């Protein structure tokens, strides 16, 4: 293989005992794995594909620099996974059907190669004019679990992106680059600024082996501490392209035809108060590997440090939103160097992350940075506490999550109180004082100054427009949905007080700005709560009301109006009717040992293990033998949407990858149809026997004053 020291592409290092220092042009590297989400692949079922055609000895050297050898058909079975992986390379036209790939020599010493059907052929590898072929190397990097998820392996790779080189690593399934700085250390209450590399970072590989700390927050999801210097992204990719000279920002398109992958950019939840881009249950490994996409997660500022408005007319909040947009701008500029297609970016977020999805779709600063969006379990309805005793309860100016706050309201009702509680004056000296205060002071206030504001720069309207095609996101494909019983993860029990009507008790259990609507729902026969309920009946009823009020009603009203007005490029809606909450974020009624036979609550966060395929990585059981197949189908839907802006996978793609169970399931159940004004079943009910379904809770939402036509001009609802 020709040595191109002046034009470095990839520096690949093996284990520490064998670390060569030379730079060579590998022509691109793909990890070939058959990922069924079991996290227990068969030995020898994977390979590292070195794309650049080379003579046999150079191919052996390429594998050595990876810490590997040429893949051997004598010690591994081609049909354990490589058959599907190579067929997929042919299907996506990375190689012609006649392509041969170097493998190890036969016992006779003859050189040989293999085709995508697993047929071996002797190939001349001696003397002038010998064959030049791409190579299959072994893949001996380890399979990781949630316990080892944030530990790097010894299989290191250096990859150039623009003028910088980043040092990442691989596990069995993907290449990983973690903790890449996309913005400078944030200055308090300022928008994100571009990161300026140091001279040392410009002259040597930048370690991207460990994620940056989470942004400063109270302990909880993040037990290991957090830091204000937190603005980093993490990348999981199945493919590393060849990169050109340092002056090039992207790989040469001539070198990587049809190989750049769709990008799925994840935004975590946490009520804008907490959250992590390195949560082991939303790790991007399995989605990137099985979905053949590049997954990115981003840190953004949370709590008052991420969102607080000051009263000076200059510092107007939305700092966390600016962080996310800065991350998207970095992706637009650099992700091609990590195998991602900057023109096919799908943003997807959960809970507060879904709230930010809607804000990004409404932001002029984010226009053109993504082509599709998924809002998972996004709150749009009545603001209410996340926990029964949460202090302070979440609130905003309108009392509805879909609406954004004015600067004046956010300062008078939130910011001013926080400023006073951390010991600063609410005058022109506030900014200097706030920047001098220890950051942990902002974690101990009686309320958080959080929320999206109409700052005039990042957000210039009070909501995402859903009832007109004249909006910033009219060219964006939008998928949106919830888990059936979202509020089930926020309540353990509802106290019963003799002689006191439940309608008088509930507003104190689930504080909400529009508490009278909640109380009316408790009394309404539409929700079917007995006048003298048992504790179980009371809990069921309150979970139903809270789910409808905060999630279901205005989620469906969004779909209804967006479908009627062709608001987005395309519209897809879903509801999870099968969930699996991860340890530490669940309640007893959210759990079951038999999801198909026993009723249980489909709670907030119950789609994480399913959509990220992390159940077996977390050593959690398949409860009834259907969890893994269901997770595969759901993940294939999400990856298809990221790839084609349509959640229906191409049957030919599924066949090429050997995803036969998904193919059979979807052929049997029928397609996921668009949410269209002409259909009476716009919602995909995601369960083992998935189907299209009608809007739910229609009468109940009327009681809550959130009817299906809530966003329609002339609606009787206040909107």
C-alpha positions in Angstrom: 0.0 0.0 0.0 1.4 3.3 -1.0 2.5 5.5 1.9 1.1 9.0 1.7 2.7 10.9 4.6 1.9 14.2 3.0 -1.8 13.3 2.6 -2.8 11.4 5.8 -6.1 9.7 5.7 -6.3 7.3 8.6 -3.8 6.5 11.3 -4.9 3.1 12.7 -3.3 1.7 15.8 -3.6 -1.8 17.1 -3.3 -2.9 20.7 -0.7 -1.2 22.9 1.8 -4.0 22.3 1.8 -3.3 18.6 1.4 0.4 17.9 2.9 1.4 14.6 3.4 5.1 14.0 3.2 5.4 10.2 0.4 7.1 8.4 -1.3 5.4 5.4 -4.2 5.9 3.1 -6.7 3.2 4.0 -9.2 4.3 1.4 -12.0 4.0 4.0 -12.9 1.4 6.6 -16.3 -0.2 7.3 -17.1 -2.5 10.3 -19.1 -5.4 8.9 -21.4 -6.8 11.6 -24.7 -8.6 11.6 -26.4 -7.0 14.6 -29.5 -8.7 15.9 -29.4 -6.6 19.2 -28.5 -9.7 21.3 -25.1 -8.2 22.1 -23.8 -11.7 21.7 -22.5 -12.1 18.1 -21.0 -15.3 16.9 -17.2 -15.4 17.0 -15.8 -14.5 13.6 -19.1 -13.1 12.3 -17.7 -9.6 11.8 -14.8 -8.1 9.8 -13.2 -4.8 9.1 -13.5 -4.0 5.4 -10.5 -2.0 4.0 -12.0 -0.4 0.9 -8.8 0.6 -1.0 -7.8 -2.0 -3.5 -4.2 -3.2 -2.7 -1.9 -6.1 -3.4 -2.0 -9.0 -1.0 1.0 -8.1 1.1 -0.3 -4.5 1.5 -3.6 -5.9 2.5 -1.9 -8.0 5.2 -0.1 -4.9 6.4 -3.4 -2.9 6.5 -4.9 -5.6 8.8 -1.7 -5.6 11.0 -2.0 -1.9 11.5 -5.6 -2.5 12.7 -4.3 -5.0 15.2 -5.9 -7.7 13.1 -5.1 -10.4 10.5 -6.8 -11.2 7.2 -10.2 -12.9 7.9 -10.0 -16.7 7.6 -12.8 -18.8 6.2 -11.1 -21.8 7.9 -11.7 -20.5 11.4 -15.0 -18.6 11.0 -18.3 -19.3 9.3 -19.2 -16.9 6.4 -22.9 -17.6 7.0 -22.8 -16.3 10.6 -23.1 -12.7 9.4 -20.6 -11.8 6.8 -22.9 -13.2 4.1 -25.4 -10.5 4.9 -22.8 -7.8 5.5 -21.1 -8.2 2.1 -24.4 -8.7 0.3 -25.4 -5.3 1.7 -22.2 -3.7 0.3 -23.2 -5.0 -3.1 -26.8 -3.9 -2.7 -25.8 -0.3 -1.9 -23.5 -0.4 -4.9 -20.3 0.2 -3.0 -18.8 -2.7 -5.1 -19.9 -4.6 -8.2 -21.3 -8.1 -7.9 -18.1 -9.5 -9.4 -15.9 -7.9 -6.6 -13.5 -10.2 -4.7 -12.1 -9.4 -1.3 -8.7 -10.6 0.1 -8.9 -13.2 2.9 -6.2 -15.3 4.5 -4.0 -17.7 2.5 -5.1 -21.3 2.1 -3.1 -24.0 3.9 -1.3 -24.6 0.6 0.1 -21.1 0.8 -2.0 -19.9 -2.2 -3.6 -16.5 -2.0 -7.3 -16.4 -2.1 -10.3 -14.1 -2.1 -14.0 -14.3 -1.4 -17.1 -12.9 -3.1 -20.3 -11.7 -1.6 -21.8 -15.2 -2.0 -19.0 -16.8 0.1 -17.3 -18.4 -2.9 -13.5 -18.7 -2.5 -11.2 -18.3 -5.5 -7.4 -18.6 -5.9 -5.9 -15.2 -6.9 -2.5 -14.5 -8.2 -0.6 -12.4 -5.6 3.0 -12.8 -6.8 5.1 -10.7 -9.2 4.3 -7.6 -11.3 0.7 -7.1 -12.2 -0.7 -9.1 -9.3 -4.3 -8.4 -8.3 -5.3 -5.4 -6.2 -8.4 -6.0 -4.1 -10.1 -4.6 -1.0 -9.5 -6.7 2.1 -11.5 -8.4 4.9 -9.6 -8.2 8.2 -10.7 -9.9 11.4 -12.6 -7.9 14.0 -11.4 -8.7 17.5 -12.5 -5.6 19.3 -14.7 -6.5 22.3 -18.4 -6.4 22.7 -19.3 -3.8 25.4 -22.1 -3.8 28.0 -23.6 -0.9 29.9 -21.1 -1.6 32.6 -18.2 -1.1 30.2 -19.9 1.3 27.9 -17.9 4.4 28.8 -14.6 2.7 28.8 -12.5 2.9 25.7 -11.0 -0.1 24.0 -7.4 -0.5 22.8 -8.4 -0.4 19.2 -7.5 3.2 18.4 -8.0 5.1 15.2 -7.0 8.7 14.2 -9.3 10.4 11.8 -8.8 13.8 10.2 -11.7 16.4 10.1 -10.6 19.6 8.5 -7.4 20.8 10.1 -7.7 18.6 13.1 -7.1 14.9 13.8 -9.3 13.1 16.4 -8.3 9.9 18.2 -11.2 7.5 18.6 -11.6 3.8 19.0 -13.8 0.8 18.0 -15.7 -1.8 19.8 -17.2 -4.8 18.1 -19.9 -2.8 16.3 -18.8 0.7 15.6 -16.2 3.4 15.7 -16.6 5.9 18.5 -15.4 9.4 19.0 -16.4 11.0 22.3 -16.1 14.3 23.9 -15.3 16.3 20.7 -15.6 20.0 21.6 -18.0 21.7 19.2 -18.1 25.0 21.1 -15.9 26.9 23.6 -16.3 26.6 27.3 -19.5 28.6 27.8 -19.5 32.0 29.4 -22.4 32.2 31.7 -25.5 33.6 30.1 -24.0 33.9 26.7 -24.8 32.0 23.5 -22.5 29.2 22.4 -19.3 30.3 20.7 -17.1 28.3 18.2 -14.3 26.3 19.7 -10.8 27.5 18.9 -8.3 24.6 19.0 -5.0 25.1 20.9 -1.7 24.9 19.1 -1.1 21.5 20.7 -4.4 20.3 19.3 -3.5 21.5 15.8 -0.2 19.6 15.9 -1.2 16.2 17.5 -4.2 14.0 17.6 -6.9 15.2 19.9 -8.1 12.4 22.2 -11.8 11.7 21.7 -11.9 8.6 23.9 -14.1 9.8 26.7 -17.2 11.9 26.8 -17.0 15.3 28.4 -18.7 15.8 31.8 -22.4 16.6 31.7 -23.4 20.2 32.0 -23.8 21.4 35.6 -26.9 19.9 37.2 -28.2 18.3 40.4 -27.2 14.7 41.0 -29.6 12.2 39.6 -29.3 10.7 36.2 -25.6 11.9 36.4 -24.1 10.4 39.5 -20.5 11.2 38.7 -20.7 15.0 38.8 -21.0 17.6 36.2 -19.2 20.7 35.0 -19.8 24.0 33.2 -17.1 23.1 30.6 -19.4 20.5 29.0 -20.1 21.3 25.4 -19.0 18.1 23.6 -20.6 15.7 21.2 -20.2 11.9 20.8 -20.2 10.1 17.5 -20.9 6.4 16.7 -20.2 5.4 13.1 -20.0 2.1 11.1 -17.9 3.8 8.4 -14.8 6.0 8.3 -14.1 7.5 4.9 -10.7 8.4 3.5 -10.0 12.0 4.2 -7.9 14.3 2.0 -5.3 17.0 2.7 -5.7 19.1 5.8 -7.2 22.0 3.8 -10.2 19.7 2.9 -13.2 20.0 5.1 -14.9 16.9 3.7 -13.8 13.6 2.1 -13.6 13.7 -1.6 -16.9 12.6 -3.0 -15.1 10.7 -5.7 -13.6 8.5 -3.1 -16.8 7.7 -1.2 -19.6 7.3 -3.7 -22.9 6.1 -2.0 -21.0 5.5 1.3 -21.9 8.5 3.4 -24.5 7.5 6.0 -27.6 9.3 7.2 -27.0 11.2 10.5 -29.3 10.8 13.5 -28.6 13.6 16.0 -30.0 12.8 19.5 -31.1 15.4 22.1 -31.7 14.1 25.6 -34.5 15.0 27.9 -34.7 16.0 31.6 -37.1 18.9 31.9 -34.3 21.3 30.8 -33.0 20.7 34.3 -30.9 17.5 34.0 -29.7 15.1 31.2 -26.8 13.4 29.7 -25.4 12.8 26.2 -23.7 9.6 27.5 -26.6 7.8 29.2 -25.8 4.1 28.7 -29.4 3.3 27.8 -29.4 5.9 25.0 -25.9 4.9 23.7 -25.8 5.1 19.9 -23.8 1.9 19.3 -26.6 -0.5 18.3 -28.6 2.1 16.3 -25.6 3.1 14.3 -24.6 -0.5 13.7 -28.0 -2.1 12.9 -29.4 1.0 11.2 -26.2 1.8 9.2 -26.4 5.4 10.3 -24.1 7.8 12.1 -25.4 8.7 15.5 -24.5 11.9 17.3 -25.4 13.0 20.8 -24.9 16.5 22.1 -24.5 18.1 25.5 -26.4 21.3 26.2 -26.6 23.6 29.2 -29.5 22.9 31.6 -31.1 24.5 34.6 -30.9 28.3 35.2 -27.4 28.3 33.6 -28.9 27.1 30.4 -32.1 29.2 30.2 -32.3 32.1 32.6 -33.4 35.5 31.3 -31.8 38.5 32.9 -33.5 41.9 33.1 -31.1 43.8 31.0 -32.6 43.2 27.5 -29.4 41.6 26.3 -29.2 38.2 28.1 -32.5 36.7 27.0 -32.2 33.0 27.7 -32.1 30.1 25.2 -28.4 29.4 25.9 -29.0 25.7 25.9 -30.8 26.0 22.6 -27.8 27.8 21.1 -25.6 24.9 22.3 -27.7 22.4 20.3 -27.7 24.6 17.2 -23.9 25.0 17.5 -23.6 21.2 17.6 -25.7 21.0 14.5 -23.5 23.6 12.8 -20.4 21.5 13.7 -22.1 18.4 12.3 -22.9 20.2 9.1 -19.3 21.2 8.7 -17.5 18.1 9.9 -19.6 14.9 10.0 -18.7 13.8 6.5 -15.2 13.1 7.9 -16.8 10.6 10.2 -18.9 8.9 7.5 -22.0 11.0 7.8 -24.0 12.8 5.1 -24.4 16.5 6.2 -27.4 16.8 3.9 -29.3 13.9 5.6 -29.4 14.9 9.2 -32.4 13.8 11.3 -32.8 15.4 14.8 -34.6 13.3 17.3 -35.2 14.0 21.0 -37.0 12.6 24.0 -39.2 14.6 26.5 -37.5 18.0 26.9 -35.4 16.9 24.0 -38.6 16.6 22.0 -39.6 20.0 23.3 -36.3 21.3 21.8 -37.1 19.5 18.5 -40.2 21.7 18.2 -38.1 24.7 19.1 -35.5 23.9 16.5 -38.2 23.5 13.8 -39.3 27.0 14.8 -35.9 28.6 15.0 -34.5 30.7 12.1 -31.0 29.9 13.3 -31.6 26.2 12.8 -33.0 26.4 9.3 -31.2 24.2 6.9 -29.3 22.2 9.5 -31.6 19.1 9.3 -34.0 17.5 6.9 -36.2 15.4 9.2 -37.2 15.5 12.9 -38.6 13.1 15.5 -40.3 14.3 18.7 -40.5 11.4 21.2 -42.7 11.9 24.2 -42.7 15.7 23.9 -44.8 17.7 26.2 -47.2 20.2 24.6 -50.1 20.4 27.0 -50.8 21.8 30.5 -47.7 22.4 32.6 -47.6 20.2 35.7 -45.1 18.9 38.2 -42.9 16.0 37.2 -43.2 14.5 40.6 -46.0 14.7 43.2 -43.9 16.7 45.6 -41.7 18.5 43.1 -40.7 22.0 44.2 -41.0 24.1 42.3 -43.6 22.8 39.8 -42.8 23.5 36.2 -44.6 26.5 34.9 -44.5 29.0 32.1 -46.4 32.1 31.0 -49.3 30.4 29.2 -49.4 27.3 31.3 -49.0 25.2 28.2 -45.7 23.6 27.1 -46.2 24.3 23.4 -46.0 28.1 24.0 -42.8 30.0 24.6 -42.4 32.7 27.2 -41.9 36.5 26.7 -38.7 37.9 28.0 -40.4 40.1 30.5 -42.5 37.3 32.0 -39.4 35.0 32.3 -37.5 37.7 34.1 -40.2 38.8 36.5 -41.4 35.3 37.4 -38.3 33.2 37.2 -35.0 35.0 36.6 -35.4 37.7 39.2 -36.2 35.2 41.9 -33.1 33.1 41.1 -30.8 36.1 41.0 -32.0 37.1 44.4 -31.7 33.6 45.9 -28.0 33.3 44.8 -27.3 36.5 46.6 -27.1 39.0 43.7 -28.9 42.3 43.3 -31.5 42.6 40.5 -30.0 45.7 38.9 -27.2 46.5 36.4 -24.7 44.7 38.7 -26.4 41.3 38.3 -24.4 39.9 35.5 -21.0 40.4 37.1 -22.3 39.0 40.3 -23.9 36.0 38.7 -20.7 35.2 36.9 -18.7 35.2 40.1 -21.1 33.0 42.1 -20.1 29.4 42.5 -22.1 27.4 39.9 -23.5 25.0 42.5 -25.5 27.9 43.9 -27.8 27.7 40.9 -28.6 24.1 41.8 -29.9 24.9 45.2 -32.5 27.6 44.5 -36.2 27.1 45.2 -37.0 27.2 41.5 -35.2 27.0 38.2 -35.4 29.8 35.6 -36.0 27.4 32.7 -38.0 27.5 29.5 -37.8 28.6 25.9 -38.2 32.3 25.4 -39.0 34.6 22.5 -35.5 36.1 22.4 -35.8 37.5 18.9 -32.7 35.7 17.7 -33.0 32.0 18.2 -36.8 32.1 18.7 -38.9 34.8 17.1 -42.4 33.4 17.5 -44.3 32.1 20.5 -44.7 28.6 19.2 -44.1 26.1 16.4 -46.7 26.8 13.7 -48.7 23.6 13.1 -51.7 24.9 11.2 -50.1 26.4 8.1 -47.5 25.4 5.5 -46.1 28.9 5.8 -43.5 28.0 8.4 -39.8 27.4 8.8 -40.2 23.6 8.9 -42.4 23.2 5.8 -39.6 21.2 4.1 -39.0 19.0 7.1 -40.4 15.4 7.4 -41.8 15.2 10.9 -42.5 12.1 13.1 -44.1 12.6 16.5 -45.5 10.3 19.2 -45.8 9.3 22.8 -45.9 6.3 25.1 -49.5 5.4 26.0 -49.3 6.2 29.7 -46.6 8.8 29.9 -47.5 10.2 33.3 -47.2 6.7 34.9 -43.6 7.3 35.6 -44.4 10.4 37.7 -46.8 8.9 40.2 -46.5 6.0 42.7 -49.9 6.4 44.5 -52.8 8.8 45.0 -53.8 9.3 48.7 -57.4 8.7 49.5 -58.7 11.0 52.3 -62.1 10.0 53.8 -64.7 12.6 53.2 -62.6 14.7 50.8 -63.5 14.4 47.1 -60.6 13.2 44.9 -61.1 16.3 42.7 -60.0 18.4 45.7 -57.0 16.3 46.3 -55.6 15.8 42.8 -54.5 19.5 42.2 -52.2 19.3 45.2 -50.7 16.0 44.0 -50.1 17.1 40.5 -49.7 20.8 40.6 -50.7 22.5 37.4 -51.2 26.0 36.2 -54.7 25.1 34.9 -55.6 23.0 37.9 -59.3 23.7 37.5 -59.2 21.7 34.2 -57.6 18.8 36.1 -60.2 18.9 38.8 -63.0 19.0 36.3 -61.6 15.9 34.6 -61.6 14.0 37.9 -65.3 14.7 38.3 -66.2 14.0 34.6 -67.8 10.7 33.7 -65.6 10.7 30.6 -62.7 9.5 32.7 -64.7 6.9 34.6 -63.2 7.5 38.1 -65.7 6.2 40.7 -67.0 8.7 43.3 -65.4 6.6 46.0 -62.3 5.1 44.3 -60.0 2.6 45.6 -56.3 3.6 45.7 -55.7 1.6 42.5 -58.7 3.2 40.7 -57.6 6.7 41.8 -54.0 6.1 40.6 -55.2 4.8 37.2 -57.5 7.7 36.8 -55.0 10.4 37.7 -52.3 8.8 35.4 -54.8 8.9 32.6 -55.8 12.5 33.2 -52.2 13.7 33.6 -51.1 11.8 30.5 -53.9 13.4 28.4 -53.4 16.9 29.9 -49.6 17.1 29.4 -49.1 14.8 26.4 -51.8 13.1 24.5 -54.3 15.8 23.8 -52.1 18.5 22.2 -49.9 15.8 20.7 -52.9 14.6 18.7 -54.1 18.2 18.1 -50.7 18.9 16.5 -51.0 15.9 14.2 -54.6 16.8 13.4 -53.8 20.4 12.3 -50.5 19.6 10.6 -52.3 16.9 8.5 -55.2 19.2 7.6 -52.8 22.0 6.5 -49.9 20.0 5.0 -47.7 21.8 7.5 -44.6 19.6 7.0 -43.0 17.8 4.1 -44.5 14.6 5.5 -46.1 13.7 8.8 -46.0 10.4 10.7 -47.5 9.7 14.1 -47.2 6.9 16.6 -48.1 5.6 20.1 -46.1 3.0 21.9 -48.3 0.3 23.4 -45.4 -1.8 24.5 -42.6 -0.4 26.6 -39.7 -1.5 28.8 -38.4 1.0 31.3 -34.7 0.9 32.3 -33.5 0.4 35.9 -33.6 3.6 38.0 -36.4 5.2 35.9 -39.5 3.2 36.5 -42.4 2.6 38.8 -43.9 -0.8 39.8 -47.0 -0.2 37.6 -44.6 0.4 34.6 -43.2 -3.1 34.8 -44.4 -6.6 33.9 -43.0 -10.0 33.3 -45.5 -10.8 30.5 -46.1 -7.7 28.3 -48.5 -9.4 26.0 -50.8 -11.0 28.6 -50.7 -8.7 31.6 -51.8 -5.1 31.6 -49.2 -2.5 32.7 -48.6 1.2 32.2 -46.6 2.2 29.1 -44.6 4.9 30.9 -42.4 7.9 30.1 -39.0 6.7 29.0 -40.2 3.2 28.2 -39.1 3.4 24.6 -35.4 4.0 25.3 -34.3 0.4 25.5 -36.4 -0.4 22.5 -35.2 2.3 20.1 -31.6 2.3 21.1 -31.4 -1.5 21.3 -29.7 -1.4 24.7 -31.7 -4.1 26.6 -29.2 -6.9 26.2 -26.2 -4.5 26.6 -27.7 -3.8 30.0 -28.0 -7.5 30.7 -31.8 -7.1 31.0 -34.0 -10.2 30.2 -36.2 -10.6 27.1 -39.4 -10.7 29.2 -41.4 -13.0 26.9 -39.2 -13.7 23.9 -40.7 -10.8 21.9 -38.7 -7.9 23.3 -35.8 -8.3 21.0 -37.8 -8.9 17.8 -40.0 -5.9 18.7 -36.9 -3.7 19.4 -35.5 -4.7 16.0 -38.6 -3.7 14.1 -38.9 -0.4 16.0 -35.3 0.4 15.4 -35.6 -0.4 11.8 -38.5 2.0 11.6 -36.4 4.8 13.1 -33.4 4.1 11.0 -35.6 4.1 7.9 -37.0 7.4 8.7 -33.5 8.8 9.2 -32.4 7.4 5.9 -35.4 8.1 3.7 -37.7 10.4 5.7 -40.2 7.5 5.7 -40.4 4.9 8.6 -41.1 2.1 6.2 -37.9 0.2 5.5 -37.3 -0.7 1.9 -38.0 -4.5 1.6 -34.9 -4.9 -0.6 -32.8 -3.2 2.0 -34.1 -5.6 4.7 -33.4 -8.6 2.5 -29.9 -7.4 1.6 -29.1 -7.0 5.3 -30.7 -10.4 6.3 -33.3 -8.7 8.5 -35.8 -11.4 7.7 -37.9 -11.1 10.8 -38.5 -7.4 10.3 -39.3 -8.1 6.6 -41.8 -10.8 7.5 -43.4 -8.8 10.2 -43.9 -5.7 8.2 -45.2 -7.6 5.2 -47.7 -9.3 7.5 -48.8 -6.1 9.4 -48.8 -3.7 6.5 -47.2 -0.3 6.1 -47.0 2.6 8.5 -49.2 5.1 6.7 -48.8 8.9 6.7 -50.9 10.9 9.1 -53.2 12.3 6.4 -56.3 14.3 6.5 -58.1 11.7 4.5 -57.6 8.8 7.0 -59.5 8.0 10.1 -56.5 6.0 11.5 -53.4 8.3 11.4 -51.6 6.8 14.4 -49.2 3.8 14.2 -49.9 1.8 17.3 -46.5 0.3 18.0 -46.9 -3.1 19.6 -46.1 -6.7 18.6 -49.2 -6.7 16.4 -48.8 -3.2 15.2 -51.5 -1.4 13.3 -52.8 2.0 12.2 -55.2 3.4 14.8 -57.6 6.3 15.3 -57.1 9.3 17.6 -57.6 8.3 21.2 -59.1 10.1 24.2 -61.0 12.5 22.0 -63.9 13.0 24.5 -61.5 13.2 27.4 -59.5 15.9 25.7 -62.6 18.0 25.3 -63.2 17.8 29.0 -59.6 19.1 29.5 -60.3 21.9 27.1 -57.8 20.6 24.6 -60.0 19.3 21.8 -58.6 17.8 18.6 -59.1 21.0 16.7 -57.3 23.0 19.4 -54.9 24.6 17.0 -57.4 25.3 14.3 -58.4 28.9 13.5 -61.7 29.7 15.1 -61.4 26.8 17.6 -63.4 27.2 20.8 -60.3 26.4 22.8 -58.0 29.2 23.9 -54.8 28.9 21.8 
